[in-house]
Amino acid sequence: MVGFDTRNGTGDEPACVDWLAQQLGQFNPDKLVTQRVPRKHGKPDSAYVLAVWGEPKLVLNVHIDTVPSGKGWLADPLILRREEDRVIGLGACDIKGAAACILSALTRVKPQNVAVLLSGDEEQGSEIMPEVIKAGHLDGVEAAIVCEPTGCQVGKRHRGMLALKAEFSGPGGHSSLADEIDAPLLKAARLADAIGKYGENHLDFGTPPYQGLCTNIGGVNSDGAYNVIPTSASLQFSMRPPPGDDVSKREADLHDIAAQRGANCETLVAFEPFATKDIEAFKFLFASHDFVDLPYWTEAAMVSAAGINAVVFGPGYIEQAHQPEEWVSYAQLETATKLYEAALSKGLA
Ligand SMILES: [Zn+2]
């Protein structure tokens, strides 16, 4: 699985999905759907495979894409290396390891009223999960385990994600004209200041561990120089609204602030926060597990927004994800496999 290059934006996610569909097909699902999905922003197609046994009330979901491999790898990141206590490879921890655990679990248990969804494009964009939901594949499903590296704890909440881009333009020119003509970069800087103040005014908003909005001014760009008035400037900024917050209201606030300053503004992503709807309903599976707050966004937010009671659970620790020499321990893989065995064989007890 690691050998398939599924680096988000450059890799071949459909090839990995086709291979996974073959693997799932060996376990005699009642329904096996493989779908290729086009993506925006010039990215190659992604895909998903859904295997269904009986009338599924529970779905197990794993994303099969990875982040780019970056610098610092001691060997080819697409060749899995086995060491005494761990496996090392791109996506081993985040989160192909979970897909391997599920395939392994399927060799030992008979799945009952359960579905397995292996899907692409989670790491940047999340364009596939909404397509799965829109196609009606999760209709009738009541509960979901979204697999991410939680260290085999159960993730019950996380923040949302809201990112915008604002653009300013002007005629540009020699800096001797700077007192007279439009200054796009100055306007972008003033907008950055206003967004920063909005964040500072909300530092006490919410309750720990999700206090504040994590307001981030991520980038300011222009085509100017110290002696050149730029013709354009762009500003990227984001916030992570806490569980329970209204993302569309935040989005409207930010658009208002940008519009007041004459910006041309577009939303890059607007992802909801996440909170498990009914923790008790999962206790039959996670009797002795800790339910924890997660520091990162997951597609559980999308599944939950579709009305499904969801938790996040998977092998490996987030500290090893998105890192060179990414690894997951055999111990974590074994613990997760046992849990997936129970989930697959019980469905929703
Ligand atoms: Zn992940």
Residues whose N, C-alpha, C, O or C-beta is under 5 A from the ligand:
A	BS01	ZN	D94 I95 E148
